[in-house]
Amino acid sequence: MSEFLKSRRARLAPADVGLPSGGGRRIRGLRREEVAVLAGVGLTWYTWFEQGRRIQVSTPFLQNLARALRLSDSERAHLFMLAQNRQPPRALNATPVDALERLKSVLAAISSPAYIRNSRFDVLAWNDANTRMFGDFARVPEKERNIIRRMFARPHYRRTMPNWEQDARGLVASFRLNYGQANGAEEFSSLVADMIASSPDFARIWAEHEVTDLGEGVYLYRTERRGTLAFRHSTLMSEAFPELRIIIYIPVS
């Protein structure tokens, strides 16, 4: 912890963060007292933190410190792991166009049904195989392209999913993990509030507080022409764009 924070302080000049440089500076980079001011804490408390003493730190403090030190996303994640042994809260940031375009090329290379979603389970892109098997998301209003909303709002899913209750529970448990990591972000809390108000089934399952990070399983899908089909679904994460997930449905023979 200590060496990491010192190195991040050393690479910044006061002018980089809007502070006067002053004269007679004997150290390179920011002083501890300057970082403490930027992070909104006292000098003694910040000094203890940088020294690695066992003190309780809050998520807002770590967020402020990451901004003060101009940390990259990777450095921010490293800071949270050092301080709290966990990843930082997720924010539903706008997905860069180039990120989506790069992952679309991956989708196009997948022969099985697949789509891309963000941490709030909004569907952002899909391949032709997904359209042929499960329907065209392009016909759905953009605001409604959310897996949680569609699972609980559309009777179609209850008719075509023999294990609807089990699948719905797994979906909500997986979403709850992201919800917790979002740390009260309005985009997540508003979705949950809407779903509780509009779906008694969602409200019932949400109240059970189940949580899981399991991204694989068997999904059964009932069709009129081909009967019930089985798919093994897997979740892939891009190292370059960790906020996005590629969901793939591989037919089980």
DRENPA-3360 file (N, C-alpha, C; in nm, 2 decimals, always signed):
BEGIN
1 = MSEFLKSR = +0.08/-0.12/+0.00/+0.00/+0.00/+0.00/+0.09/+0.13/+0.00 ~ +0.18/+0.13/+0.09/+0.26/+0.25/+0.11/+0.34/+0.29/-0.02 ~ +0.41/+0.19/-0.07/+0.49/+0.22/-0.19/+0.40/+0.26/-0.31 ~ +0.29/+0.19/-0.32/+0.20/+0.22/-0.43/+0.15/+0.37/-0.43 ~ +0.10/+0.41/-0.31/+0.05/+0.55/-0.30/+0.16/+0.65/-0.31 ~ +0.28/+0.62/-0.26/+0.39/+0.71/-0.27/+0.43/+0.73/-0.42 ~ +0.43/+0.62/-0.49/+0.46/+0.63/-0.64/+0.36/+0.71/-0.71 ~ +0.23/+0.70/-0.67/+0.12/+0.77/-0.74/+0.13/+0.92/-0.71;
9 = RARLAPAD = +0.17/+0.95/-0.58/+0.19/+1.09/-0.55/+0.30/+1.15/-0.62 ~ +0.41/+1.07/-0.64/+0.53/+1.13/-0.70/+0.52/+1.17/-0.84 ~ +0.43/+1.11/-0.91/+0.42/+1.13/-1.06/+0.33/+1.26/-1.09 ~ +0.27/+1.32/-0.98/+0.18/+1.43/-1.00/+0.25/+1.56/-0.95 ~ +0.23/+1.67/-1.02/+0.28/+1.80/-0.98/+0.16/+1.88/-0.92 ~ +0.17/+1.97/-0.83/+0.06/+2.05/-0.78/-0.02/+2.11/-0.89 ~ +0.04/+2.16/-0.99/-0.03/+2.22/-1.10/-0.12/+2.12/-1.17 ~ -0.09/+1.99/-1.17/-0.17/+1.89/-1.23/-0.31/+1.88/-1.17;
17 = VGLPSGGG = -0.32/+1.91/-1.04/-0.44/+1.90/-0.97/-0.50/+2.03/-0.92 ~ -0.45/+2.14/-0.98/-0.50/+2.27/-0.95/-0.45/+2.34/-0.83 ~ -0.34/+2.29/-0.78/-0.28/+2.35/-0.66/-0.16/+2.44/-0.69 ~ -0.13/+2.54/-0.61/-0.01/+2.63/-0.64/+0.11/+2.55/-0.62 ~ +0.21/+2.58/-0.70/+0.34/+2.50/-0.69/+0.42/+2.55/-0.57 ~ +0.43/+2.68/-0.55/+0.51/+2.73/-0.44/+0.66/+2.72/-0.47 ~ +0.74/+2.76/-0.38/+0.88/+2.75/-0.40/+0.95/+2.67/-0.29 ~ +1.07/+2.63/-0.32/+1.15/+2.55/-0.22/+1.10/+2.41/-0.19;
25 = RRIRGLRR = +1.03/+2.35/-0.29/+0.98/+2.21/-0.27/+1.10/+2.12/-0.28 ~ +1.11/+2.03/-0.18/+1.22/+1.94/-0.17/+1.19/+1.80/-0.22 ~ +1.06/+1.78/-0.24/+1.02/+1.64/-0.28/+0.95/+1.65/-0.42 ~ +0.96/+1.54/-0.49/+0.90/+1.53/-0.62/+0.75/+1.49/-0.60 ~ +0.66/+1.55/-0.67/+0.52/+1.52/-0.67/+0.45/+1.59/-0.56 ~ +0.33/+1.53/-0.52/+0.24/+1.59/-0.42/+0.29/+1.55/-0.28 ~ +0.27/+1.64/-0.19/+0.29/+1.61/-0.04/+0.17/+1.54/+0.01 ~ +0.19/+1.47/+0.12/+0.08/+1.40/+0.19/-0.04/+1.50/+0.22;
33 = EEVAVLAG = +0.00/+1.62/+0.27/-0.10/+1.71/+0.31/-0.19/+1.76/+0.20 ~ -0.12/+1.76/+0.08/-0.20/+1.80/-0.04/-0.29/+1.69/-0.09 ~ -0.25/+1.57/-0.08/-0.34/+1.46/-0.11/-0.45/+1.45/-0.01 ~ -0.43/+1.47/+0.12/-0.53/+1.47/+0.22/-0.64/+1.57/+0.19 ~ -0.60/+1.69/+0.15/-0.69/+1.80/+0.12/-0.78/+1.76/+0.00 ~ -0.71/+1.71/-0.10/-0.79/+1.67/-0.23/-0.88/+1.55/-0.20 ~ -0.85/+1.46/-0.10/-0.93/+1.35/-0.07/-1.03/+1.38/+0.04 ~ -1.02/+1.50/+0.10/-1.12/+1.54/+0.20/-1.11/+1.48/+0.33;
41 = VGLTWYTW = -0.98/+1.45/+0.37/-0.96/+1.39/+0.50/-0.85/+1.47/+0.57 ~ -0.82/+1.44/+0.70/-0.72/+1.50/+0.77/-0.58/+1.44/+0.74 ~ -0.48/+1.52/+0.76/-0.34/+1.47/+0.73/-0.30/+1.35/+0.81 ~ -0.33/+1.35/+0.94/-0.30/+1.24/+1.03/-0.36/+1.11/+0.98 ~ -0.49/+1.12/+0.95/-0.57/+1.00/+0.91/-0.51/+0.95/+0.77 ~ -0.48/+1.04/+0.68/-0.43/+1.00/+0.55/-0.29/+0.94/+0.57 ~ -0.21/+1.00/+0.66/-0.08/+0.94/+0.68/-0.09/+0.80/+0.73 ~ -0.18/+0.78/+0.83/-0.20/+0.64/+0.88/-0.24/+0.54/+0.77;
49 = FEQGRRIQ = -0.33/+0.59/+0.68/-0.37/+0.51/+0.57/-0.26/+0.47/+0.48 ~ -0.18/+0.57/+0.44/-0.07/+0.55/+0.35/+0.04/+0.46/+0.41 ~ +0.05/+0.46/+0.54/+0.15/+0.38/+0.61/+0.10/+0.24/+0.63 ~ -0.03/+0.21/+0.59/-0.08/+0.08/+0.60/-0.13/+0.04/+0.74 ~ -0.16/+0.14/+0.82/-0.22/+0.10/+0.95/-0.36/+0.05/+0.94 ~ -0.40/-0.03/+1.04/-0.53/-0.10/+1.03/-0.64/+0.00/+1.07 ~ -0.69/+0.08/+0.97/-0.80/+0.17/+1.00/-0.91/+0.14/+0.90 ~ -1.03/+0.17/+0.94/-1.15/+0.15/+0.85/-1.15/+0.26/+0.75;
57 = VSTPFLQN = -1.16/+0.22/+0.62/-1.18/+0.32/+0.51/-1.31/+0.30/+0.44 ~ -1.37/+0.41/+0.40/-1.50/+0.40/+0.33/-1.48/+0.40/+0.18 ~ -1.59/+0.36/+0.11/-1.58/+0.36/-0.03/-1.58/+0.50/-0.09 ~ -1.65/+0.60/-0.03/-1.64/+0.74/-0.08/-1.50/+0.79/-0.07 ~ -1.43/+0.76/+0.04/-1.29/+0.81/+0.06/-1.20/+0.75/-0.05 ~ -1.21/+0.62/-0.08/-1.13/+0.56/-0.18/-1.16/+0.61/-0.32 ~ -1.29/+0.64/-0.34/-1.33/+0.70/-0.47/-1.26/+0.84/-0.48 ~ -1.27/+0.92/-0.38/-1.21/+1.05/-0.38/-1.06/+1.05/-0.39;
65 = LARALRLS = -1.00/+0.95/-0.33/-0.85/+0.94/-0.34/-0.81/+0.90/-0.48 ~ -0.89/+0.81/-0.54/-0.86/+0.77/-0.68/-0.87/+0.89/-0.77 ~ -0.97/+0.97/-0.75/-0.98/+1.09/-0.84/-0.86/+1.19/-0.81 ~ -0.83/+1.21/-0.68/-0.72/+1.30/-0.64/-0.59/+1.26/-0.70 ~ -0.56/+1.13/-0.71/-0.43/+1.08/-0.76/-0.44/+1.05/-0.91 ~ -0.55/+1.08/-0.97/-0.57/+1.06/-1.12/-0.54/+0.91/-1.16 ~ -0.60/+0.82/-1.08/-0.57/+0.68/-1.10/-0.65/+0.63/-1.22 ~ -0.59/+0.54/-1.30/-0.66/+0.48/-1.41/-0.76/+0.37/-1.35;
73 = DSERAHLF = -0.84/+0.32/-1.44/-0.94/+0.22/-1.39/-0.87/+0.10/-1.32 ~ -0.76/+0.06/-1.38/-0.68/-0.06/-1.33/-0.62/-0.02/-1.20 ~ -0.56/+0.10/-1.19/-0.50/+0.15/-1.06/-0.61/+0.16/-0.95 ~ -0.73/+0.21/-0.99/-0.84/+0.22/-0.90/-0.88/+0.09/-0.84 ~ -0.89/-0.01/-0.93/-0.92/-0.15/-0.89/-0.82/-0.20/-0.79 ~ -0.69/-0.17/-0.82/-0.58/-0.22/-0.74/-0.59/-0.15/-0.60 ~ -0.62/-0.02/-0.59/-0.64/+0.05/-0.47/-0.74/-0.02/-0.38 ~ -0.86/-0.05/-0.44/-0.97/-0.11/-0.36/-0.93/-0.25/-0.31;
81 = MLAQNRQP = -0.85/-0.32/-0.40/-0.81/-0.46/-0.35/-0.71/-0.44/-0.24 ~ -0.62/-0.35/-0.24/-0.53/-0.33/-0.13/-0.60/-0.28/+0.00 ~ -0.70/-0.19/-0.02/-0.76/-0.14/+0.10/-0.88/-0.22/+0.16 ~ -0.96/-0.28/+0.07/-1.08/-0.35/+0.11/-1.08/-0.49/+0.06 ~ -0.98/-0.54/-0.01/-0.98/-0.67/-0.07/-1.10/-0.70/-0.15 ~ -1.14/-0.61/-0.23/-1.25/-0.63/-0.32/-1.24/-0.53/-0.44 ~ -1.32/-0.56/-0.55/-1.32/-0.47/-0.66/-1.40/-0.34/-0.63 ~ -1.37/-0.23/-0.69/-1.45/-0.11/-0.66/-1.59/-0.12/-0.71;
89 = PRALNATP = -1.68/-0.04/-0.66/-1.82/-0.04/-0.71/-1.83/-0.02/-0.86 ~ -1.93/-0.08/-0.92/-1.94/-0.06/-1.06/-2.03/+0.06/-1.09 ~ -1.99/+0.13/-1.19/-2.07/+0.24/-1.24/-2.12/+0.21/-1.38 ~ -2.24/+0.25/-1.41/-2.29/+0.23/-1.54/-2.25/+0.34/-1.64 ~ -2.13/+0.33/-1.68/-2.08/+0.44/-1.77/-2.12/+0.41/-1.91 ~ -2.13/+0.51/-1.99/-2.16/+0.50/-2.13/-2.05/+0.41/-2.19 ~ -2.10/+0.31/-2.27/-2.00/+0.22/-2.34/-1.94/+0.29/-2.46 ~ -1.81/+0.30/-2.46/-1.74/+0.36/-2.58/-1.79/+0.29/-2.71;
97 = VDALERLK = -1.81/+0.37/-2.81/-1.85/+0.31/-2.94/-1.75/+0.21/-2.99 ~ -1.62/+0.25/-2.98/-1.52/+0.16/-3.03/-1.52/+0.02/-2.96 ~ -1.55/+0.03/-2.83/-1.56/-0.10/-2.75/-1.67/-0.19/-2.80 ~ -1.78/-0.13/-2.83/-1.89/-0.21/-2.88/-1.87/-0.26/-3.02 ~ -1.81/-0.18/-3.10/-1.78/-0.22/-3.24/-1.68/-0.34/-3.24 ~ -1.58/-0.33/-3.15/-1.48/-0.43/-3.14/-1.54/-0.57/-3.10 ~ -1.63/-0.56/-3.00/-1.69/-0.68/-2.95/-1.80/-0.73/-3.05 ~ -1.85/-0.65/-3.13/-1.95/-0.69/-3.23/-1.88/-0.79/-3.33;
105 = SVLAAISS = -1.75/-0.76/-3.36/-1.68/-0.85/-3.45/-1.66/-0.99/-3.39 ~ -1.65/-0.99/-3.25/-1.65/-1.12/-3.18/-1.78/-1.19/-3.20 ~ -1.89/-1.12/-3.18/-2.02/-1.17/-3.19/-2.04/-1.24/-3.33 ~ -2.00/-1.16/-3.43/-2.02/-1.21/-3.57/-1.94/-1.34/-3.59 ~ -1.84/-1.36/-3.52/-1.76/-1.49/-3.54/-1.81/-1.60/-3.46 ~ -1.92/-1.58/-3.38/-1.97/-1.69/-3.30/-2.09/-1.74/-3.37 ~ -2.10/-1.87/-3.39/-2.21/-1.94/-3.47/-2.33/-1.96/-3.38 ~ -2.31/-1.97/-3.25/-2.42/-2.00/-3.16/-2.49/-1.86/-3.13;
113 = PAYIRNSR = -2.61/-1.87/-3.08/-2.68/-1.74/-3.03/-2.60/-1.67/-2.92 ~ -2.58/-1.54/-2.94/-2.50/-1.47/-2.84/-2.54/-1.32/-2.84 ~ -2.52/-1.26/-2.72/-2.55/-1.11/-2.72/-2.45/-1.05/-2.62 ~ -2.44/-0.92/-2.62/-2.36/-0.84/-2.53/-2.45/-0.76/-2.43 ~ -2.42/-0.77/-2.31/-2.49/-0.69/-2.21/-2.40/-0.61/-2.12 ~ -2.45/-0.51/-2.05/-2.37/-0.44/-1.95/-2.40/-0.49/-1.81 ~ -2.35/-0.43/-1.71/-2.37/-0.48/-1.57/-2.51/-0.46/-1.52 ~ -2.59/-0.38/-1.59/-2.73/-0.36/-1.55/-2.82/-0.45/-1.63;
121 = FDVLAWND = -2.76/-0.54/-1.71/-2.83/-0.64/-1.80/-2.90/-0.57/-1.91 ~ -2.86/-0.45/-1.96/-2.91/-0.39/-2.08/-2.84/-0.46/-2.20 ~ -2.92/-0.50/-2.30/-2.87/-0.57/-2.42/-2.82/-0.46/-2.51 ~ -2.69/-0.47/-2.55/-2.63/-0.37/-2.63/-2.61/-0.41/-2.78 ~ -2.59/-0.54/-2.80/-2.57/-0.59/-2.93/-2.60/-0.74/-2.93 ~ -2.62/-0.80/-3.05/-2.65/-0.94/-3.06/-2.61/-0.99/-3.20 ~ -2.60/-1.12/-3.22/-2.56/-1.17/-3.35/-2.69/-1.23/-3.42 ~ -2.67/-1.27/-3.55/-2.78/-1.32/-3.63/-2.83/-1.45/-3.57;
129 = ANTRMFGD = -2.75/-1.53/-3.52/-2.79/-1.66/-3.46/-2.89/-1.63/-3.35 ~ -2.86/-1.53/-3.27/-2.95/-1.50/-3.15/-3.09/-1.45/-3.21 ~ -3.08/-1.37/-3.31/-3.21/-1.32/-3.37/-3.29/-1.44/-3.43 ~ -3.23/-1.53/-3.50/-3.30/-1.65/-3.56/-3.36/-1.74/-3.45 ~ -3.29/-1.75/-3.34/-3.34/-1.84/-3.24/-3.44/-1.78/-3.14 ~ -3.41/-1.66/-3.09/-3.48/-1.60/-2.98/-3.56/-1.47/-3.02 ~ -3.55/-1.43/-3.14/-3.62/-1.31/-3.18/-3.52/-1.19/-3.20 ~ -3.57/-1.08/-3.26/-3.49/-0.97/-3.30/-3.50/-0.86/-3.20;
137 = FARVPEKE = -3.40/-0.83/-3.13/-3.40/-0.72/-3.03/-3.42/-0.58/-3.10 ~ -3.39/-0.57/-3.23/-3.41/-0.45/-3.30/-3.55/-0.41/-3.30 ~ -3.65/-0.50/-3.28/-3.79/-0.47/-3.28/-3.84/-0.42/-3.15 ~ -3.75/-0.43/-3.05/-3.78/-0.39/-2.91/-3.73/-0.25/-2.89 ~ -3.81/-0.16/-2.83/-3.77/-0.02/-2.80/-3.64/-0.03/-2.71 ~ -3.54/+0.06/-2.74/-3.41/+0.05/-2.68/-3.42/+0.05/-2.52 ~ -3.51/+0.13/-2.47/-3.53/+0.13/-2.32/-3.58/+0.00/-2.26 ~ -3.64/-0.08/-2.34/-3.69/-0.21/-2.29/-3.60/-0.33/-2.32;
145 = RNIIRRMF = -3.48/-0.30/-2.38/-3.38/-0.41/-2.41/-3.30/-0.44/-2.28 ~ -3.37/-0.49/-2.19/-3.31/-0.52/-2.06/-3.36/-0.66/-2.02 ~ -3.27/-0.75/-1.99/-3.30/-0.89/-1.96/-3.39/-0.90/-1.84 ~ -3.37/-0.82/-1.74/-3.46/-0.83/-1.62/-3.60/-0.79/-1.65 ~ -3.61/-0.68/-1.72/-3.75/-0.63/-1.76/-3.82/-0.73/-1.84 ~ -3.75/-0.79/-1.94/-3.82/-0.88/-2.03/-3.85/-1.01/-1.97 ~ -3.77/-1.06/-1.88/-3.80/-1.18/-1.81/-3.93/-1.18/-1.73 ~ -3.95/-1.06/-1.66/-4.07/-1.05/-1.58/-4.19/-0.98/-1.64;
153 = ARPHYRRT = -4.17/-0.91/-1.75/-4.28/-0.84/-1.81/-4.35/-0.91/-1.92 ~ -4.28/-1.00/-1.99/-4.33/-1.07/-2.11/-4.38/-1.21/-2.08 ~ -4.51/-1.23/-2.10/-4.57/-1.37/-2.08/-4.50/-1.47/-2.17 ~ -4.44/-1.42/-2.29/-4.38/-1.51/-2.38/-4.27/-1.59/-2.31 ~ -4.20/-1.54/-2.22/-4.09/-1.61/-2.16/-4.14/-1.72/-2.07 ~ -4.25/-1.70/-2.01/-4.31/-1.81/-1.92/-4.36/-1.92/-2.01 ~ -4.41/-1.89/-2.13/-4.45/-2.00/-2.22/-4.33/-2.08/-2.28 ~ -4.22/-2.01/-2.31/-4.11/-2.08/-2.38/-4.00/-2.13/-2.29;
161 = MPNWEQDA = -4.01/-2.10/-2.16/-3.91/-2.14/-2.06/-3.97/-2.24/-1.96 ~ -3.95/-2.37/-1.99/-4.00/-2.47/-1.89/-3.95/-2.45/-1.75 ~ -3.83/-2.40/-1.73/-3.78/-2.38/-1.60/-3.78/-2.23/-1.56 ~ -3.89/-2.16/-1.60/-3.89/-2.02/-1.58/-3.86/-1.97/-1.44 ~ -3.92/-2.03/-1.34/-3.90/-1.99/-1.20/-3.75/-2.01/-1.16 ~ -3.69/-2.12/-1.19/-3.55/-2.14/-1.16/-3.46/-2.04/-1.24 ~ -3.49/-2.02/-1.37/-3.41/-1.93/-1.45/-3.42/-1.79/-1.40 ~ -3.54/-1.75/-1.36/-3.57/-1.61/-1.31/-3.49/-1.59/-1.18;
169 = RGLVASFR = -3.49/-1.69/-1.09/-3.42/-1.68/-0.96/-3.27/-1.66/-0.99 ~ -3.22/-1.74/-1.08/-3.08/-1.73/-1.11/-3.04/-1.59/-1.17 ~ -3.13/-1.54/-1.25/-3.10/-1.41/-1.31/-3.10/-1.30/-1.21 ~ -3.20/-1.30/-1.12/-3.21/-1.20/-1.02/-3.09/-1.21/-0.92 ~ -3.05/-1.33/-0.89/-2.94/-1.35/-0.80/-2.81/-1.30/-0.86 ~ -2.79/-1.31/-0.99/-2.67/-1.26/-1.06/-2.68/-1.11/-1.07 ~ -2.80/-1.06/-1.09/-2.81/-0.91/-1.10/-2.79/-0.85/-0.97 ~ -2.83/-0.91/-0.86/-2.81/-0.85/-0.72/-2.66/-0.83/-0.69;
177 = LNYGQANG = -2.58/-0.92/-0.74/-2.43/-0.90/-0.72/-2.39/-0.77/-0.79 ~ -2.43/-0.75/-0.91/-2.40/-0.62/-0.98/-2.46/-0.50/-0.91 ~ -2.58/-0.52/-0.86/-2.65/-0.41/-0.79/-2.57/-0.37/-0.67 ~ -2.52/-0.47/-0.59/-2.44/-0.43/-0.47/-2.31/-0.36/-0.51 ~ -2.25/-0.41/-0.62/-2.12/-0.34/-0.66/-2.14/-0.20/-0.72 ~ -2.27/-0.17/-0.76/-2.30/-0.04/-0.81/-2.31/+0.06/-0.70 ~ -2.32/+0.01/-0.58/-2.32/+0.10/-0.46/-2.42/+0.21/-0.46 ~ -2.55/+0.18/-0.50/-2.66/+0.27/-0.49/-2.67/+0.36/-0.61;
185 = AEEFSSLV = -2.60/+0.33/-0.73/-2.61/+0.41/-0.85/-2.76/+0.42/-0.89 ~ -2.80/+0.54/-0.93/-2.94/+0.56/-0.96/-2.99/+0.47/-1.07 ~ -2.91/+0.44/-1.17/-2.96/+0.36/-1.28/-3.00/+0.22/-1.23 ~ -2.93/+0.17/-1.13/-2.97/+0.04/-1.07/-3.09/+0.05/-0.98 ~ -3.08/+0.15/-0.89/-3.19/+0.16/-0.79/-3.32/+0.19/-0.86 ~ -3.32/+0.27/-0.97/-3.45/+0.30/-1.03/-3.50/+0.18/-1.11 ~ -3.42/+0.10/-1.16/-3.46/-0.03/-1.23/-3.53/-0.12/-1.12 ~ -3.46/-0.14/-1.01/-3.52/-0.22/-0.91/-3.65/-0.17/-0.86;
193 = ADMIASSP = -3.66/-0.04/-0.84/-3.79/+0.02/-0.79/-3.90/+0.00/-0.89 ~ -3.87/+0.02/-1.02/-3.97/-0.01/-1.13/-4.01/-0.15/-1.13 ~ -3.92/-0.24/-1.11/-3.95/-0.38/-1.12/-4.04/-0.43/-1.00 ~ -4.00/-0.38/-0.88/-4.08/-0.41/-0.76/-4.22/-0.36/-0.78 ~ -4.24/-0.24/-0.83/-4.37/-0.18/-0.85/-4.45/-0.25/-0.96 ~ -4.39/-0.31/-1.06/-4.46/-0.36/-1.17/-4.47/-0.51/-1.17 ~ -4.39/-0.58/-1.10/-4.39/-0.73/-1.10/-4.39/-0.79/-0.97 ~ -4.50/-0.85/-0.92/-4.50/-0.92/-0.79/-4.40/-1.03/-0.79;
201 = DFARIWAE = -4.38/-1.10/-0.90/-4.28/-1.21/-0.90/-4.14/-1.16/-0.87 ~ -4.11/-1.05/-0.94/-3.97/-0.99/-0.91/-3.96/-0.95/-0.77 ~ -4.07/-0.88/-0.72/-4.06/-0.83/-0.58/-4.05/-0.95/-0.48 ~ -4.11/-1.06/-0.51/-4.10/-1.18/-0.42/-3.96/-1.24/-0.42 ~ -3.90/-1.25/-0.54/-3.77/-1.31/-0.55/-3.66/-1.21/-0.50 ~ -3.68/-1.08/-0.53/-3.58/-0.98/-0.48/-3.58/-0.98/-0.33 ~ -3.69/-1.00/-0.27/-3.70/-1.00/-0.12/-3.62/-1.11/-0.05 ~ -3.59/-1.22/-0.13/-3.52/-1.33/-0.07/-3.37/-1.31/-0.06;
209 = HEVTDLGE = -3.31/-1.20/-0.13/-3.17/-1.16/-0.12/-3.07/-1.27/-0.16 ~ -3.11/-1.35/-0.25/-3.01/-1.45/-0.30/-2.91/-1.38/-0.39 ~ -2.79/-1.43/-0.39/-2.69/-1.36/-0.47/-2.59/-1.47/-0.53 ~ -2.54/-1.46/-0.65/-2.45/-1.55/-0.71/-2.37/-1.49/-0.82 ~ -2.25/-1.54/-0.84/-2.17/-1.50/-0.95/-2.16/-1.60/-1.06 ~ -2.24/-1.70/-1.05/-2.24/-1.81/-1.15/-2.29/-1.77/-1.28 ~ -2.21/-1.78/-1.39/-2.24/-1.73/-1.52/-2.27/-1.85/-1.62 ~ -2.28/-1.97/-1.57/-2.30/-2.08/-1.66/-2.42/-2.17/-1.61;
217 = GVYLYRTE = -2.48/-2.24/-1.70/-2.59/-2.33/-1.67/-2.65/-2.39/-1.79 ~ -2.76/-2.46/-1.77/-2.84/-2.52/-1.89/-2.97/-2.44/-1.90 ~ -3.00/-2.40/-2.01/-3.12/-2.32/-2.04/-3.21/-2.40/-2.14 ~ -3.33/-2.42/-2.10/-3.43/-2.49/-2.18/-3.52/-2.39/-2.25 ~ -3.54/-2.41/-2.38/-3.62/-2.32/-2.46/-3.72/-2.40/-2.54 ~ -3.85/-2.37/-2.52/-3.96/-2.45/-2.59/-4.00/-2.38/-2.72 ~ -4.00/-2.45/-2.83/-4.04/-2.40/-2.96/-4.15/-2.47/-3.02 ~ -4.23/-2.41/-3.11/-4.35/-2.48/-3.17/-4.30/-2.58/-3.27;
225 = RRGTLAFR = -4.20/-2.56/-3.34/-4.16/-2.65/-3.45/-4.06/-2.75/-3.41 ~ -3.97/-2.72/-3.32/-3.86/-2.82/-3.28/-3.87/-2.87/-3.14 ~ -3.98/-2.84/-3.07/-3.99/-2.89/-2.94/-3.90/-2.81/-2.84 ~ -3.86/-2.88/-2.73/-3.78/-2.82/-2.63/-3.63/-2.84/-2.66 ~ -3.56/-2.73/-2.67/-3.42/-2.73/-2.70/-3.34/-2.70/-2.57 ~ -3.22/-2.75/-2.56/-3.14/-2.73/-2.45/-3.01/-2.65/-2.49 ~ -2.97/-2.55/-2.42/-2.85/-2.47/-2.44/-2.77/-2.47/-2.31 ~ -2.64/-2.47/-2.33/-2.55/-2.44/-2.22/-2.51/-2.30/-2.24;
233 = HSTLMSEA = -2.54/-2.21/-2.14/-2.51/-2.07/-2.15/-2.38/-2.04/-2.07 ~ -2.29/-1.96/-2.13/-2.17/-1.92/-2.07/-2.15/-1.77/-2.08 ~ -2.08/-1.72/-1.99/-2.06/-1.57/-1.99/-1.91/-1.55/-2.00 ~ -1.88/-1.46/-2.10/-1.74/-1.43/-2.13/-1.72/-1.28/-2.10 ~ -1.60/-1.24/-2.05/-1.57/-1.10/-2.01/-1.44/-1.06/-2.09 ~ -1.45/-0.95/-2.15/-1.33/-0.90/-2.22/-1.24/-0.83/-2.12 ~ -1.11/-0.85/-2.13/-1.02/-0.79/-2.04/-1.01/-0.64/-2.07 ~ -1.03/-0.60/-2.20/-1.02/-0.46/-2.23/-1.15/-0.38/-2.19;
241 = FPELRIII = -1.26/-0.45/-2.18/-1.39/-0.38/-2.15/-1.46/-0.47/-2.04 ~ -1.41/-0.47/-1.92/-1.46/-0.55/-1.81/-1.61/-0.53/-1.77 ~ -1.66/-0.41/-1.81/-1.80/-0.38/-1.77/-1.90/-0.45/-1.87 ~ -1.85/-0.51/-1.97/-1.94/-0.58/-2.07/-1.92/-0.73/-2.06 ~ -2.03/-0.80/-2.09/-2.03/-0.94/-2.09/-2.09/-1.00/-2.22 ~ -2.03/-1.10/-2.27/-2.08/-1.17/-2.39/-2.15/-1.30/-2.34 ~ -2.28/-1.31/-2.37/-2.35/-1.43/-2.32/-2.37/-1.52/-2.45 ~ -2.33/-1.65/-2.43/-2.33/-1.74/-2.55/-2.42/-1.86/-2.51;
249 = YIPVS = -2.51/-1.90/-2.60/-2.60/-2.02/-2.58/-2.55/-2.13/-2.68 ~ -2.49/-2.23/-2.62/-2.43/-2.34/-2.70/-2.53/-2.46/-2.70 ~ -2.58/-2.50/-2.82/-2.68/-2.61/-2.82/-2.62/-2.74/-2.75 ~ -2.70/-2.81/-2.67/-2.66/-2.93/-2.61/-2.73/-3.04/-2.69 ~ -2.64/-3.13/-2.75/-2.69/-3.24/-2.83/-2.74/-3.35/-2.75;
% end
